[in-house]
Amino acid sequence: MFGLLPNIGVPELILILVLALVIFGPGKLPEVGRAIGKSIREFKKATSEVKEELESTVKE
């Protein structure tokens, strides 16, 4: 997954964090982080389930 993203260095990461802080504010930022983390976990779970299903189908 991360191979598809361009290389993000420290300056770019700081810029993204500052922009997120300005856009969402310090009160909403933890909620946004939790929502993003939950979305990533659900995406990984769904992709692993699809992968397992495909592997079981190929074995049959």
CYANA upper distance limits for C-alpha pairs under 8 A (distance plus 0.5 A):
  1 MET  CA      5 LEU  CA      8.02
  8 ILE  CA     12 GLU  CA      6.53
  8 ILE  CA     13 LEU  CA      7.09
  9 GLY  CA     13 LEU  CA      6.72
 10 VAL  CA     14 ILE  CA      6.64
 11 PRO  CA     15 LEU  CA      6.72
 12 GLU  CA     16 ILE  CA      6.73
 13 LEU  CA     17 LEU  CA      6.73
 14 ILE  CA     18 VAL  CA      6.62
 15 LEU  CA     19 LEU  CA      6.63
 16 ILE  CA     20 ALA  CA      6.64
 17 LEU  CA     21 LEU  CA      6.64
 18 VAL  CA     22 VAL  CA      6.71
 19 LEU  CA     23 ILE  CA      6.54
 20 ALA  CA     24 PHE  CA      6.31
 20 ALA  CA     25 GLY  CA      7.98
 20 ALA  CA     29 LEU  CA      7.92
 21 LEU  CA     25 GLY  CA      5.44
 21 LEU  CA     26 PRO  CA      6.53
 21 LEU  CA     29 LEU  CA      7.14
 24 PHE  CA     28 LYS  CA      6.12
 24 PHE  CA     29 LEU  CA      6.43
 25 GLY  CA     29 LEU  CA      6.71
 26 PRO  CA     30 PRO  CA      8.22
 27 GLY  CA     31 GLU  CA      8.49
 28 LYS  CA     32 VAL  CA      6.75
 29 LEU  CA     33 GLY  CA      6.66
 30 PRO  CA     34 ARG  CA      6.69
 31 GLU  CA     35 ALA  CA      6.70
 32 VAL  CA     36 ILE  CA      6.66
 33 GLY  CA     37 GLY  CA      6.61
 34 ARG  CA     38 LYS  CA      6.57
 35 ALA  CA     39 SER  CA      6.64
 36 ILE  CA     40 ILE  CA      6.70
 37 GLY  CA     41 ARG  CA      6.73
 38 LYS  CA     42 GLU  CA      6.69
 39 SER  CA     43 PHE  CA      6.60
 40 ILE  CA     44 LYS  CA      6.68
 41 ARG  CA     45 LYS  CA      6.65
 42 GLU  CA     46 ALA  CA      6.61
 43 PHE  CA     47 THR  CA      6.65
 44 LYS  CA     48 SER  CA      6.60
 45 LYS  CA     49 GLU  CA      6.69
 46 ALA  CA     50 VAL  CA      6.75
 47 THR  CA     51 LYS  CA      6.58
 48 SER  CA     52 GLU  CA      6.61
 49 GLU  CA     53 GLU  CA      6.64
 50 VAL  CA     54 LEU  CA      6.63
 51 LYS  CA     55 GLU  CA      6.66
 52 GLU  CA     56 SER  CA      6.65
 53 GLU  CA     57 THR  CA      6.67
 54 LEU  CA     58 VAL  CA      6.67
 55 GLU  CA     59 LYS  CA      6.74
 56 SER  CA     60 GLU  CA      6.98
